[in-house]
């Protein structure tokens, strides 16, 4: 009698997981798309170089049918929102000179963000001397880009939406009201769906570099810690690379 009960519990748990996963997807509009006029676009944003359309009251600059699910739902890949950093002495215990990451010098602070950590999180919401910094990495495209996360002069916190466009990470800016959130193309640094469509983030200078070379040039660098609050095997690439 115990065996059928165990099977029933497994089935119920599986259905519950699927329901949660589907209910936690970033919402996309449905219906007919209407292209806005050039004058309307320029009034709303001076920064967009893409044609902006509107579907069901939601602006977007890419075809909706090209926005695909990446598998995990919204925040299913957790961003690092309170990053910790270690010295080269500590990082040398698990990083080799050939490990690759993003090197950043900002506000006089030198930091290295290893891809072996970023591949599991894709986004780091960092703060360097009271200035917000958005560190991003798309494993499918191998694109590492650092942004100033200000939108209309206000620093935003970003998360992983669970959506992809042309196999590239679509981020979203977290807001108090879900309807005010937008999807942002990581490779473009531009909002492509939602109220901020057409707005662009400022790119901050950063280097994709091997740890050994960065450490040699920046011996006092800080390294993003593996203590992220998540349990991950940071020595393994989940994409098999």
Residue pairs with C-beta under 8 A, 6 or more apart in sequence:
20 73
21 72
21 73
21 76
22 73
24 73
24 74
24 75
24 76
24 162
25 69
25 73
25 74
25 162
26 73
26 74
26 161
26 162
26 163
26 170
26 172
26 181
26 183
27 178
28 64
28 67
28 193
29 55
29 56
29 57
29 58
29 60
29 64
30 55
30 56
31 55
31 56
32 55
33 53
33 54
33 55
33 60
33 64
34 53
34 54
34 55
35 51
35 52
35 53
36 51
36 52
36 53
36 54
36 59
40 52
41 48
41 51
41 52
41 198
44 52
44 198
45 52
45 197
45 198
45 199
47 190
47 198
47 199
47 200
48 61
48 190
48 197
48 198
48 199
48 200
50 61
50 62
50 190
50 192
50 198
51 61
52 59
52 60
52 61
52 197
52 198
53 59
53 60
53 61
54 60
55 64
58 193
58 194
59 193
59 194
59 195
59 197
59 198
60 192
60 193
60 194
60 197
61 190
61 191
61 192
61 193
61 197
61 198
62 165
62 185
62 192
62 193
64 193
66 165
66 166
67 163
67 164
67 165
67 170
67 183
67 193
68 163
68 164
68 165
69 162
69 163
69 164
70 162
70 163
70 164
71 162
72 160
72 162
73 162
74 159
74 160
74 161
74 162
74 172
75 159
75 160
75 162
76 160
76 162
77 120
77 121
77 122
77 160
77 162
78 121
78 160
78 228
78 229
78 230
79 121
79 122
79 123
79 124
79 125
79 158
79 159
79 160
80 117
80 121
80 123
80 124
80 125
80 224
80 228
80 229
81 125
81 157
82 229
83 124
83 125
83 126
83 224
83 225
83 228
84 224
84 225
84 227
84 228
85 111
85 222
85 223
85 224
85 225
86 222
86 223
86 225
87 222
87 223
88 215
88 219
88 221
88 223
90 223
91 112
91 114
91 211
91 223
94 226
94 234
94 235
95 114
95 116
95 211
95 223
96 211
96 212
97 210
97 211
97 212
97 213
97 215
98 210
98 211
98 212
99 114
99 115
99 116
99 210
99 211
100 114
100 115
100 208
100 209
100 210
100 211
101 112
101 113
101 114
101 115
101 116
101 117
101 118
101 144
101 208
101 209
101 211
101 214
101 224
102 112
102 113
102 115
102 118
102 135
102 137
102 144
102 146
102 206
102 207
102 208
102 209
103 110
103 111
103 112
103 113
103 206
103 207
103 208
103 209
103 214
103 218
103 221
104 110
104 111
104 112
104 113
104 133
104 135
104 146
104 204
104 205
104 206
104 207
105 111
105 205
105 218
106 128
106 131
106 133
106 204
107 128
107 129
107 131
108 129
109 128
109 129
109 222
110 218
110 220
110 221
110 222
111 126
111 128
111 221
111 222
111 223
111 224
112 211
112 214
112 215
112 218
112 221
112 222
112 223
112 224
113 124
113 135
113 137
113 144
113 223
113 224
114 211
114 223
114 224
115 137
115 144
116 234
116 235
116 237
117 224
117 226
117 228
117 234
118 124
118 135
118 137
118 144
118 224
119 137
119 139
119 237
119 238
119 239
120 228
120 230
120 232
120 234
120 238
121 160
121 228
121 230
122 136
122 137
122 138
122 139
122 160
122 169
123 134
123 135
123 136
123 137
123 158
123 159
123 160
123 171
124 134
124 135
124 136
124 224
125 132
125 134
125 149
125 157
125 158
126 132
126 133
126 134
126 135
127 133
132 148
132 149
132 150
132 155
132 156
132 157
133 146
133 147
133 148
133 149
133 204
134 146
134 147
134 148
134 149
134 156
134 158
134 201
135 144
135 146
135 206
136 143
136 144
136 145
136 146
136 147
136 158
136 169
136 171
136 186
137 143
137 144
137 145
137 169
138 144
138 168
138 169
138 186
138 187
139 238
139 239
139 241
140 164
140 167
140 168
140 169
140 239
141 167
141 168
141 169
141 186
141 187
143 168
143 186
143 187
144 206
144 208
145 186
145 187
145 189
145 203
145 206
146 203
146 204
146 205
146 206
147 189
147 201
147 202
147 203
147 204
148 201
148 202
148 203
148 204
149 155
149 156
149 157
149 158
149 173
149 201
150 156
150 201
150 202
151 173
151 191
151 196
151 199
151 201
152 199
156 173
156 174
156 175
157 173
157 174
158 171
158 172
158 173
158 174
158 184
159 171
159 172
159 174
160 169
160 171
160 172
161 170
161 171
161 172
161 183
163 170
163 183
164 170
165 183
165 185
165 192
166 187
168 185
168 186
168 187
169 185
169 186
169 187
170 183
170 184
170 185
170 186
170 192
171 183
171 184
171 186
172 181
172 182
172 183
172 184
172 194
173 181
173 182
173 184
173 191
173 196
174 181
175 181
179 195
180 194
180 195
181 194
182 191
182 192
182 193
182 194
182 195
182 196
182 197
182 199
183 191
183 192
183 193
183 194
184 190
184 191
184 192
184 196
184 201
185 191
185 192
188 200
189 200
189 201
189 202
189 203
190 198
190 199
190 200
190 201
191 197
191 198
191 199
191 200
207 214
211 223
214 221
215 221
226 234
